[in-house]
Amino acid sequence: MKLNTNSNVYTIVYASVMVIIVAFCLAFISDVLRPTQEANVANDKRGQILAALNIREVEDVQAKFNEVVLQDIVVDVNGNVLQEKGGFNVDSKDITAKDDAAKKLPVYVSKVGNDTIYVLPLYGRGLWGGLWGYLALKPDFKTVYGAYMSHEGETAGLGARIVETQFQEKFQNKVAYADSTYSEVVLGVSKKVEHPESQVDAITGATLTSNGVDAMFKTSLAPYKQYFLNNHK
């Protein structure tokens, strides 16, 4: 029986078969590439944490991360250590959970030279989407050692400038908390800097992004209060 290649039935059947074949090929390729994609995502995260430790332009990111980051513990809002390792794999939804009891807070205990540095994750929201990053604190848990920030879709040349090293370096040696009770997060971004020891100039023309970074510090650092109190010497 000869098929009528000009019929609607033939066109529909042909198109359906091609869609199935293409879908199968795409699914197969995606499955094959998934381990590589996941490894790249993990390595990018390591690089961001290293950047907060002022370690940038590293050839072997994973090796340097393993050398510098000694522990990735998980704590709760009461300062209790939930896991001695595994903070690297904690999902952002567990860090930013609205219910304090559900929060899982990673702490990357690192060694840079002779200094023990503590890196904490940051999560917030900017003008067009999510903001995230890492903040490294010195052993007093108050003084900023370094910072890294990125964004989902802030405006190029304006809010997107938070990814620039020049902006991130402004946070070095700023004070994150008002005092050693860790009750008030003072690290922030402001259009009018009144407290230069804890504030950085907002990005011109990017008010909402700057406000988002400011709020990100407040909401991300506050849950660590009890852990810092428990471990402050």
C-alpha positions as CSV (number, residue, x, y, z in Angstrom):
1,M,0.0,0.0,0.0
2,K,1.4,3.3,-1.1
3,L,1.3,6.2,1.5
4,N,-0.1,9.5,0.4
5,T,2.6,11.8,1.5
6,N,0.4,14.8,0.8
7,S,-2.3,13.8,3.2
8,N,-3.0,15.4,6.6
9,V,-2.7,12.0,8.3
10,Y,0.8,11.4,6.9
11,T,1.9,14.9,8.0
12,I,0.6,14.4,11.5
13,V,2.1,10.9,11.9
14,Y,5.4,12.0,10.5
15,A,5.6,15.1,12.8
16,S,4.6,12.9,15.8
17,V,7.3,10.4,15.1
18,M,9.9,13.1,14.7
19,V,8.9,14.8,18.0
20,I,9.2,11.5,19.8
21,I,12.7,10.8,18.3
22,V,13.9,14.3,19.1
23,A,12.5,14.2,22.7
24,F,14.2,10.9,23.3
25,C,17.5,12.2,22.0
26,L,17.3,15.3,24.1
27,A,16.4,13.3,27.2
28,F,19.4,10.9,26.5
29,I,21.8,13.8,26.1
30,S,20.5,15.5,29.2
31,D,21.0,12.4,31.2
32,V,24.5,11.8,29.9
33,L,25.5,15.4,30.6
34,R,23.9,15.7,34.0
35,P,26.9,14.6,36.1
36,T,29.1,17.1,34.3
37,Q,26.5,19.9,34.8
38,E,26.2,19.1,38.5
39,A,30.0,19.1,38.9
40,N,30.2,22.5,37.2
41,V,27.5,23.9,39.4
42,A,29.3,22.6,42.5
43,N,32.6,24.0,41.3
44,D,31.0,27.4,40.7
45,K,29.7,27.4,44.2
46,R,33.2,26.5,45.6
47,G,34.6,29.4,43.6
48,Q,32.0,31.8,45.1
49,I,32.9,30.7,48.6
50,L,36.6,31.2,47.8
51,A,35.9,34.6,46.4
52,A,34.3,35.6,49.8
53,L,37.7,34.5,51.3
54,N,39.4,36.9,48.8
55,I,40.8,34.0,46.9
56,R,40.1,34.6,43.2
57,E,41.5,33.5,39.8
58,V,42.2,30.0,41.0
59,E,43.3,27.4,38.5
60,D,42.1,24.3,40.4
61,V,39.1,25.5,42.4
62,Q,38.2,22.2,43.9
63,A,41.7,21.6,45.2
64,K,42.0,25.1,46.7
65,F,38.6,24.7,48.3
66,N,39.5,21.4,49.9
67,E,42.7,23.0,51.2
68,V,41.1,26.1,52.7
69,V,37.7,25.0,53.9
70,L,38.2,22.7,56.8
71,Q,34.5,22.1,57.8
72,D,31.1,22.7,56.3
73,I,28.9,22.3,59.4
74,V,25.2,22.8,59.7
75,V,23.7,24.7,62.7
76,D,20.2,25.7,63.8
77,V,18.9,29.0,65.1
78,N,19.6,27.9,68.7
79,G,23.3,27.5,67.9
80,N,23.3,23.7,68.0
81,V,25.4,21.8,65.5
82,L,23.0,19.6,63.5
83,Q,25.7,18.1,61.2
84,E,29.4,18.1,61.5
85,K,29.6,18.0,57.7
86,G,27.2,18.5,54.8
87,G,26.6,22.3,54.8
88,F,27.7,22.5,51.2
89,N,24.7,20.4,50.2
90,V,22.1,22.3,52.2
91,D,19.3,23.6,49.9
92,S,18.6,27.3,49.9
93,K,15.0,26.7,50.9
94,D,16.3,25.2,54.1
95,I,18.5,28.2,54.8
96,T,15.7,30.7,54.1
97,A,12.8,28.8,55.7
98,K,10.2,31.1,57.3
99,D,9.9,28.8,60.3
100,D,13.0,29.2,62.4
101,A,12.7,25.6,63.6
102,A,13.1,24.4,60.0
103,K,16.2,26.5,59.2
104,K,19.4,24.7,58.4
105,L,22.4,27.1,58.5
106,P,25.7,26.2,56.9
107,V,29.0,27.5,58.3
108,Y,32.1,27.1,56.3
109,V,35.0,27.0,58.8
110,S,38.1,28.0,56.8
111,K,41.8,28.6,57.3
112,V,43.5,31.4,55.4
113,G,47.1,31.7,56.4
114,N,47.0,31.6,60.2
115,D,43.5,33.0,60.5
116,T,40.3,31.0,61.0
117,I,37.5,32.5,58.9
118,Y,33.8,31.7,59.0
119,V,31.8,31.9,55.7
120,L,28.0,32.2,55.7
121,P,25.6,32.1,52.8
122,L,23.5,35.1,51.8
123,Y,20.1,35.0,50.1
124,G,17.8,37.9,49.2
125,R,15.8,39.6,46.4
126,G,16.7,42.4,44.1
127,L,14.8,44.3,41.4
128,W,14.2,41.5,38.9
129,G,15.0,38.4,40.8
130,G,17.0,36.6,43.4
131,L,20.3,37.8,45.0
132,W,22.8,35.5,46.7
133,G,26.3,35.4,47.9
134,Y,28.7,34.6,50.8
135,L,30.1,36.7,53.7
136,A,33.3,35.8,55.4
137,L,33.8,36.9,59.0
138,K,36.8,37.0,61.2
139,P,37.1,35.1,64.5
140,D,35.2,37.8,66.4
141,F,32.2,37.0,64.2
142,K,31.7,40.8,63.8
143,T,34.4,41.9,61.3
144,V,34.0,41.2,57.6
145,Y,36.9,39.4,56.0
146,G,35.5,39.3,52.5
147,A,32.3,39.2,50.5
148,Y,30.9,37.7,47.3
149,M,27.5,38.6,45.7
150,S,25.7,37.7,42.5
151,H,22.2,38.0,41.0
152,E,19.6,36.4,38.9
153,G,18.8,39.2,36.5
154,E,19.6,42.7,37.7
155,T,20.1,45.6,35.2
156,A,23.4,45.6,33.4
157,G,25.6,48.5,34.3
158,L,23.4,49.3,37.4
159,G,22.3,46.6,39.8
160,A,24.4,44.0,38.1
161,R,27.5,45.8,39.4
162,I,27.2,43.9,42.7
163,V,29.2,41.1,41.0
164,E,32.1,43.5,40.5
165,T,35.1,42.8,42.7
166,Q,35.5,46.5,43.3
167,F,32.1,46.7,44.9
168,Q,32.5,43.6,46.9
169,E,35.9,44.6,48.3
170,K,34.2,47.7,49.9
171,F,32.8,45.4,52.6
172,Q,36.2,44.2,53.8
173,N,36.8,45.2,57.5
174,K,33.3,46.6,57.9
175,V,31.5,45.7,61.1
176,A,28.6,43.2,60.6
177,Y,27.0,43.5,64.1
178,A,26.6,46.4,66.5
179,D,28.3,44.6,69.4
180,S,29.2,41.1,70.7
181,T,25.6,40.3,71.6
182,Y,25.0,39.8,67.8
183,S,21.5,41.1,68.3
184,E,21.6,43.9,65.6
185,V,23.0,43.4,62.1
186,V,24.4,46.8,61.1
187,L,26.3,45.8,57.9
188,G,24.5,47.4,55.0
189,V,24.2,49.5,51.9
190,S,23.0,53.1,52.0
191,K,22.5,56.1,49.7
192,K,23.6,58.2,52.6
193,V,26.4,56.6,54.6
194,E,26.1,57.7,58.2
195,H,28.0,54.9,59.7
196,P,31.1,54.2,57.5
197,E,32.3,51.5,59.9
198,S,29.4,49.3,58.8
199,Q,27.9,50.8,55.6
200,V,28.9,50.9,52.0
201,D,27.7,53.5,49.4
202,A,24.7,52.3,47.4
203,I,25.1,51.8,43.6
204,T,24.0,54.9,41.8
205,G,20.9,54.3,39.8
206,A,20.2,50.9,41.4
207,T,18.3,51.8,44.5
208,L,16.1,48.6,44.6
209,T,19.1,46.3,44.1
210,S,21.1,48.2,46.8
211,N,18.1,47.9,49.1
212,G,17.9,44.2,48.3
213,V,21.6,43.7,49.3
214,D,21.0,45.6,52.5
215,A,18.0,43.5,53.4
216,M,19.9,40.3,52.4
217,F,22.5,41.0,55.0
218,K,19.9,41.6,57.7
219,T,17.8,38.5,57.1
220,S,20.8,36.2,56.3
221,L,23.0,37.1,59.3
222,A,20.4,37.4,62.0
223,P,19.7,33.6,62.4
224,Y,23.4,33.0,63.3
225,K,23.2,35.0,66.5
226,Q,23.1,32.1,69.0
227,Y,25.8,30.2,67.2
228,F,28.1,33.2,67.5
229,L,27.2,33.7,71.2
230,N,28.0,30.0,71.9
231,N,31.3,30.2,70.2
232,H,32.6,33.7,70.8
233,K,35.8,33.7,72.9
